Amino acid sequence: MRLIKNNTELIGIKDQNIKISLVFETDTHIEIQAKLDYPAPSCPHCHGKMIKYDFQKPSKIPLLEQAGTPTLLRLKKRRFQCKNCRRVTVAETSIVEKNCQISNLVRQKVTQLLTEKVSLTDIARRLRVSTSTVYRKLDQFTFKEHYDKLPAVMSWDEFGFKKGELAFVAQNYETNRLITILDNRRQTTIRNYFLKYPLEIRQQVQFITMDMSGAYIPLARKLFPNAKIVPDRFHIIQHLGRAFLKTRIAIMNQFNKNSLPY
């Protein structure tokens, strides 16, 4: 264990009511032990006088990395008790939301990374939070959509959104710009979304690339009557690779495993 000189500004703690008692480095992370304490405020319930009570069990609050090392804040929060109604409240701080154990700095970093080309699991692993936390932050995003323009060439695909579930994604094939992400790939969901575009806009779509399963083809032809359906290159190469592998194994099985041709 190696002691580190305390510096609240260096680690992003600007709350003057937080007093750091110990900072040390382990083999896996930097740990900060601190207390949150300030004069007793008035009771939020009856507005009576409160007194200092005791400290809450330390909260484990992940912070942003320091010099590439994960940082954990163990914060003891002061509790106050009202002399009139006897209710107990917990001290609050600007570095973390009430009843939450993820710092606002980490939440802001999640928001920043969601706007970049980083997968949700990579964000969770990089910031050492759960993927559920990243999903909840993503659900808070509001996207302003315009239904007056579509690209001439679109790409339809699907990806693993949650465990055991697939989501639908549509993008501009030429620029890779995202058009939409839908929570599921049901045809009713896809149809209801694209019907928000006027027919004259949908008629301007010339090509739609998609996989070779054929599930989207009838729907795409109804929604985009002038578009030609084209299997995308990735799935063509994927099918060729599988066919080649199947043929190679069938030929190999014709020989004795101990023979030279095998």
N, C-alpha and C positions, 0 to 999 in steps of 0.2 A: 504494500500500500504506500502510495506517494502523495503527500499533502500538496495542495495547490493553493496559491494565494487567492483569497476571495476577491471577486470583482463582479458585482451585480450587473453593471452595464455591459461587460464583455459577454455575458451569457444571455443578455436580452431581458433581464428583470429590472423594470423601471419603477415598480411599486416600492415606495419608500417604507412601507409598513412591513415589508418582508426583511427579516434579519437572518443572514446566513451564519450558521454556527460552525459548519464543517463542510469542506469540499475535498474529496479524495478520488483517486483513480484506481479502478480495479482492472483485471485482465480483459474485461468485456466492455466497460463503460465508465463514464465519469458520473459520480453521484454527489448530489448537493443536498445537504440537510439544512432546513431552514424553518422558521416560525413566522406566522402571520399574526400580528398583534397590533391593536390600536385602542384608544379610549372607547369605553362603552357608549354606543349610540342610544337613542331612544327606541323603545319597543316598536317594531313595525306593525304590531297587532293592536295594542291598546295605547300606544304612545307614552307608556309609563317609563320610569327610570329602570335601566338595566345595570347589572353588575357583571364583572368578569367572573366566569365560571371555571372552566378548565380548557384543556386543549384536545381537539379531536385527534383520532388516530391518524398517523401520517398518510397523506394522499400521495400516490405515485403518479407524477405528472411528467410525461416525456417532453423534452425540449428539443430544439434543433441541435444538430451535431456541432461539437466544438473541435476544430482541427481534425475533422474526419472521424471523431469518436462519439458514439451515442452518449447522450446526456440525460440523466434522470434526476428530477427534483422530488425529494421527499419532504412535503410541506405539512407542518402541523398548524392547523387553523384554530384560532381562539374561539371559544364558545362563550356566549353571553346569556344570562338568565334575567328575565323581567321580575322585579320585586312585587309587581301587582298580579299579573296573570300567570306567573311562574313558567312561561314558555321559554324555550331555549332556541337561540338562533346562532348561526355560524358566521364568522367573519368572511367577507367577500373581498376578492382581489381582481384587478384588471387583467391579470395574466391568464386567467381561466374562467370559464363561465360557471355559473352556479350549478351545483349538482353534476359537474362534469370533471373528468380527469385528463383531458387533452388540452394542452395549452393553446391559446389563440394564435401564437406564432406558428405552431404546427398546422393548425387549421388553415391559416393564410397560405402556408407553403403547399398544402394539398390543393387549394384553389388555384394557385399558380401553375402547379404541375398538370392539373386537369386541362389547362389551356394549351399544353405542349403535347408533343407526340410521345407520350409515356403511357404505358398500360396501367390499368388500375392496380394490378398485383405488384408491379414494380414500384408504384407510388407507396403502397402499403409497406413493402419491404424496405424501401429507402428511408421512410420516416418512422418505421417500427410501430405502426398502428395496424389495426385489423382492416381487412378489405371491406368489412361492413361500414367502418367509419368513412372510407373513401366513397362507397356507394351512397351513403346518406348525404355526403357533401355534394355529390353529383346530382342527387335528386333536388337539391336546393337551387340548382341552376335554372334560369328561365331563358329560353331561346326565342328571339323575335324572328318569326318566320314570315317570308313573303311568298305569296302564291301567284306571282305574275311572271315567273321565269323558270325555265328548266333547261338543262344543257342538251345539246344535240345528241350527245352520246352519254348514256348512263351506265352505271355498274351496280348490279344487285348482288348481295352476298349475305352471309349470316356468320355469327361468331358466338362463342360461349360467353354469355352475359352473367349468369349465376350458375351455381352447381346444378347440372342436369337440365339447364334451360338455354335456349338459343334466342338471340336477338337478331332483328333484321336491320341491315344498313344499306343505304343508297348513297352514291357519290358520283361526282363528275368524273368520268373515265379519263378525260384528257388532263385535268388539273389535280385530280384526287381530292377536290374540295368536297366536304361533307354536305349532303343534302338533308338527310335525316337519319336518326337511329330510333327504331321502334322496339318496345319492350319484348315483343314476341314476333313470330313470323307467320301468324295466322293470316289467311287470305283476307278475312274480313277487316283486320286491322290495317293491312297494306292498302286494300281498296278504299277504305274510308279516308285514309290519309291523302292518297293521290287524287281522290275525287274533289278535294279542296281546290285543286287547280282547274281552271276553266278548260273546256274541251279544246279550244283553239290553242292553248298553251301546250296541252298534252300532244296535240297533233304535230307539234314542231320537233318532237323527239324522233330521231332517225334510227338510232341503234341502242340496244340494251344488251349488255354482256352479263352472263350469269353462269351458274354451274350447269352440269349436264343431267341433273336429276329430273328436270322437266316439270317440277311442281309449280314453278312460277310462270311457265310459258302461257297457259290459257289466260291467266289473269293479266299478264303484261299485254297480250294482244287485244284484250277488251279495253284496257285503260289507255293504251297507246296504239291506235289503229294503224299509224303510218310507220311504226318502228319495226326494224328487223331484229330478230333474236339471234345473238351470236354467243356460242360457248366461249368462255374466257380461256386464255392461253394456259393459265395455271392448271385448270382442271383437265384440259386436253393432255398436257404433259403428264399429269398425275395418272390418268387412265392408261396412257401409253406405257408408263413405267410399271404399272401393275400388270398389264398384259405381258410385257417383256419378262417380268419376274416369274409369272405363272408359267410361261412357255419354257423358260430356263429350268425351272424346277421339274417340269414334266419330262424334259429331255434327260436331265441328270438321273431321274429315277429309272430310266431305261438301262442304266449301267450298274455293274457291281460296284459297291462303295470302295472296294479294295483294288479296283482296276485303275490303270493309268488314265484312260479317257475320262473317268469320273473325276 
